[in-house]
């Protein structure tokens, strides 16, 4: 198969439609990857949550999630072998569209922030209320604060995002300001109060609509990623503004330190959120749309972009509606590991930097092929991406889907490729 020419202009990236579909690849083997280590956490109300999310705080992790009646959390050791301090807090009756993260009053991760949308206390519009909960499960010492107003009314649940920072003292908060046509980002201290009143705009060039607002592992304390239908970058030679992905690196104080725009002629819409991976040179990014799955590489020095490369077509999965979600991305030297949550298993595909797939796939364990939402992070500090691996966790059920109470355990594994 001929090698595909790299494109070194961010504004224009021609899709090379070579034999990169899953059907063109050999299915045998593990792509030179393995699980090291692999841990199994016993089933508890927290570990069996389908929506539990793994956040990195300092040298360890916190697992957070909710079951529609309570917010649950606990600390996970760096190797995933132990869960300690499992606690819960009953959700307020007025709570809708839940958001949560770790923060600190006296030390990193000593506070859990529970955010939720409610009718504004002023009586006009809506607001994000944030309740600060001691990590040890003791009652909160103060009522919820009104962290962010939404005078236009209740925003869509997906237009607000919250995450723990690696430093563990302030949490990240981002939201879409449709009226101003921009994305805002700030941070919340251990009381749930905004550290930068009103937030910081990540992009004033983009215009609505925005999609897939999320926090992601990146180079700074907090990294915001979202899709913009118009990035402000023009097609080479003039013409309409291109769509693409925007990566905003934000410090724990809530200020944007840098913003990177990856505009593509080949991606007119997003079908699920992008996964990014910081590299020594810049970023890797993968996403899916109606055509299939794409990989691109951005090099900050010289503002160079390679790709996007189509590495699996939608037709190889039976059509765009059957494309499995992307759950993670990590650099492995000059290669990438792409994590897919398939209907009955979790798989890591290994791609070179031009989207060519290595034979085989690393299959993660599951007793019956029934598992919850996959949460994945690079180990250690993503700002120093020399460490090889992708930490992956998910609830693995022995009970049938929808059965209550659920039974099973939680898988915690670090995927590495050589």
N, C-alpha and C positions, 0 to 999 in steps of 0.2 A: 504494500500500500504506500503510495507516495506521501512524503512528509508535507505538512501544510505550512504555507507561508505565514510568518508572524506579522501582525499588524502593530505598528508602533505609534499610532495616533489615537488618543483616548476617544475623540469624537466619532471615529469611524471604525467599525469592527465588522468585517464581512464574515458571515457564517460559512464555514467550509463544510459542505455536506459530504463527508467521506464515510467509509464503513465504520461508524462508531456506535451503531445500535447494539443492544445487548445480544441480539441474535447472531451477530458477527463474531462473537467472542467464544472461546472455549470456556466451558462451565466447570471443569475439573480443577482441583487444587485450591489453595488458600491465598493465592496472590502474594505469597511471601510474607504473610502477616500472621500474628498469633495473639492470644489473650494472655497478658502477663501484668498483674495477677488477675485472677477471677475470684470474686467473693460472693457468697450468698447470705443475705441478711434475712433473719426469720420474719415471717409475716406478722405485722402489727397494723393497727388502724392507720398509721402513717406510711409504712413501707408498702402497703397494698393499695394506696391511693393511685388511681389511674393517671391523675394529672400532676403528680408530684414533680417538682422541679429541683434540680441540683444547682446551688449557687456556691461559688468559691469565695471564701472569706479567710484571708490570711493563708496559713499553710494547710487548712482543712476545708471542709464543705458543710453546708447546711442543706437539709432536705425540707422543702416546704410544699404544702398543698392544702386543698380543702375538699370536703365531702358534702357541701351544700348545707351543712349544719354547723361545722366548726372549722376553723383554721388550725392546721397541725404543723408541727415543726420538730426538728431534732438535729443534733450535730453528728456528722459522719467523719470518721477518721480519714487521714490522707490516703490510706491504702484501701479504704472501703470495707474494712473488716469489722468495724464496730459502729453502732448507733447509740448515742447517749443523749440523755436529757429530753426524751420525747415528751411533748406537751401539746395542749390544745386550748382553744378559746372559742366559746360559742359565738357565732356570728350575730351581730346586731340585727334586729328585725327590719330595720330600714336599709340594710346593706344590699346593694346591687352591684354587678360588674366588679368583682373583687380583684384587688391587686395587693401584692405583699413583697416584702424584702427584709433583709437584716440591716441593722444600723447600730450605732453605739452612743451611749451617754457618757460612760466612763472608760469603756474598753471596747475594741471591735467586736461586733456581734453580740453585745449584751442586751439588745432590744430587737423585737420583731415589730415591723410597721405593717399594720393592716389598713389598706386603703379601700374605699368604696364610694360609689357615686350615690348622692342623695339630693333631695330638693334643697336648694340653698337656704340657709338660715335667714337670709334677708327676705325670702319669699319670692325672689325673682330668679328664674333660671335654675341651674344645678350647680353642684360643687363636688370636688373630691375631698372627702373627709378622711383623715388619717389618725388612727389610734395607735399609740405607742405601748407595746406590751412587753413587760420584763421577760427575758428569755427563760427564766426559771419557772414560769407559769403563774407567778403571783399576780394579783389583780393590778390593773393599770392605775397609776397615781393621778391621772388627769383625764378629762373627757377628750373625745376626738377633736382635733383642730381642723379648721377649714383651710386646707392646704392650697387649693387652686379653684377659683371660680370659673364657671362656664355660663356666662350671662345669656347665651343663646339657647340654653336648654340642655338636656341630657345628650352628651356626645355618644357616638357608637362605641361599644365596649372595646373594639379593636383599635380605636383612635387614641387610647391611653396605654402606657406601658410603665412598669416599675421593676427594678432589679436591685440586688445587693451589689455594692462595689467590692473589689478585691481588698481594698484597704479596710473595709468593714465599719467605718464610722458614719458615712453618709450614704444614703440610697439614691439611685437614679430615678428620675421621673421625666417622662417625655409625653407630649400630646400633640395632636394635629390641630392647628388653628385654621379652620377652613375659611373663616371670614377674612383673614389676612393672607391666606395662601402660603402658609409656611409651617414648619415643624418647630416646636419649642422644646427645650430641654433644660432641666435644672436638677438640683439635688435636694434631698430632705435630710435634716439632721436627726438626732436620736429622739427628738420630741415630735417629729413629723412635720416640722416647719420648713418652708423653702429657704434655702441658703442664698439664692439669688432671686429676689422678688420679681415675679413676672416672667422669669425664664429667659433663656438665650435662644434666639432664632438660629437654626442650623443652616437654613438656606432661604434667601429671599428671591432667588432667581426662579425657583420652581413654582409651579402653579398647581392647584388641585386638579385632578384627584391624586391623593397619595394612597399607597397600599403598604401593607406588611410592616407597619411600625414595630420595631423590636429593639431590645438590647442584645448585644452579642459579645462574645469574647473578642478582644481587640488589643490595641497597643497602649491604651490609656486606662485609667481607673474604670471608666464607663464608655461604652461604644454604642452609638445609636446607628441603626441601619434601616433604611426605608426605600420604597420604590416610588419614583416620581414619573408621572405620565409625560411631563415636560421638564427637563433638567436645566434649560437655559443654554445648553450646548447645541450649536447649529450643525446641521449636516455640512460636510466639507463642500465648499463652493456655494454655500447659502441654502436657505430653505427653512423648514419648520424645526422647532426645537426637538431634540431627540429625547426619548424616554431612557430611563436607566436607574441605577442604584446609587444612593448617596450614603457615605460612611462618615459619621461625625465623631471624632475622638474628643471625649469630654473628661475633664478632671473631676476629682471628688468634690470640689467646690462648686460644680455646676456650670463651669464655663467651657465653651468649645475651644479646644486648642488647635484643631485642624479639621478640615472637611475635604473629602475626596469624592469626586463625581465620576462614575463609570457609566458613560452613555453608549448605547448600542443601537445600531440600526435594525438589528434582528429581533429585538425583544419589545414588542408593542404592548404586552401585558404580562403580568406575573401570575402564575398559577401555584400559589404557595410561596412561602417566604424564602429569601436567599439565605445561604449559609456562607459565612466568610471565615477565613483563617489568616491571621497575621503571619507574614513571612519576614525573613531578614531583609528582603528587597522591597516589600510592600504588602500586597494582599493576594490571596487566592479567593475566588468567589464562584459559587455554584448555585443555580436556580433552575426552575422548570417552568415551561409555558406550554401552549397548545402543541408545539412541535416536538417537545421532549426536554431533555436535560442538557444543561450547558455548563461549561467550565471556562473561566478566564483568569489571567494572571496580570496583576498590575504592579509595575515597578515605579516607585516614587521618583527615583533619580532619572531625570529625563522625561518624566510624565508619560511613560510608555505602557501600552496595553497589548497583550497577546491574546487573541481570541475575539469572540467566544467560539468555543469548539463544541459541537453537538456530540456528546458521548453516548447517548441512548435516545432513540426515537420513541415518541409516544406510541407508535404502532406496535413496538415490540412488547408493550404491556397490554395491548388490546384497545388502545385509544387514550386520549387525554384524560377522560374521566376515571380511568383505572390506574393512572400514574401513582405509585406509592410516594408518600411524603419523604422529603429530604430531612434528615435529623441531625447531621453534623458534617464537619469538614475539618481536616487537619493536614498540615504538611508533613511529609515523610521524605526528608532530603529534598530532591527536586521533584518528587512525586507527591500525589495527594491521596488521602483516604476519604472517600465519600460514603456516608452512612445513609442507608435506605431502610425505612420501616415497611417491609413488605407484608402482605396479608398474614403469613404464618411464620415469619422469622425476621430477624434484624440482620442485615448484611453490610459488610464493609467492602466496597469496591476500590481497587487501587488503580489510579490513573497516572500517566505521565503528564508533564506540564502542557502537552498539546491535546489532552483528552483521550489518548489511546489507552484502552483498558488492558491491564495485566490479566492473564488467564486465571479464572477461578474467583472465589470470594471468601472472605472470612465470615463464617456463620456464627452468630452469638447463640448461647444456649437458651433453650426453652423447653419446659416439660411437655406441654401440649400445644404449643404454638399460639397461645392466648396471652397477650401481654398488653401492658398499658402504654401510655405516652412515653416516648424515648427522650431522655435528657442527656446531652453530651457536652463536654468541655475539654479543652486541652489541659493536660496536667501542669501543675506549677504555674508559672507566670507567662501568659500568652504574649506579653511584651518582649519576652526573650524566647523566641520560637525555636530554639535549638533542641529542646527536649522533644523526644520522639514519642508520640502517643495521642490517644483520644480516650478520655474517661467517659464511659457510657453506663447509664443506669435505667432500669425499668422494672415495673412490677411484673412478675411472671406467675400467671394464675394456674392453679390446678382445678378451680371451679369453672364452670361454663360462663361465657360472657353474659353479664347482666344478673348473675346469681348473687344474692345478698344473704348473709355476709360472704364476702369473697375469701377464698383460701389460696395459699401459695407462698411465695417469698419474693425477695427483691434481688435482682442481679446487679452487681457492681463490678465492672471490668475495665481494664485498660488495654486498648488495642494498640499494638505496635507493629510496624513493618520494617523489614530489613532489606 
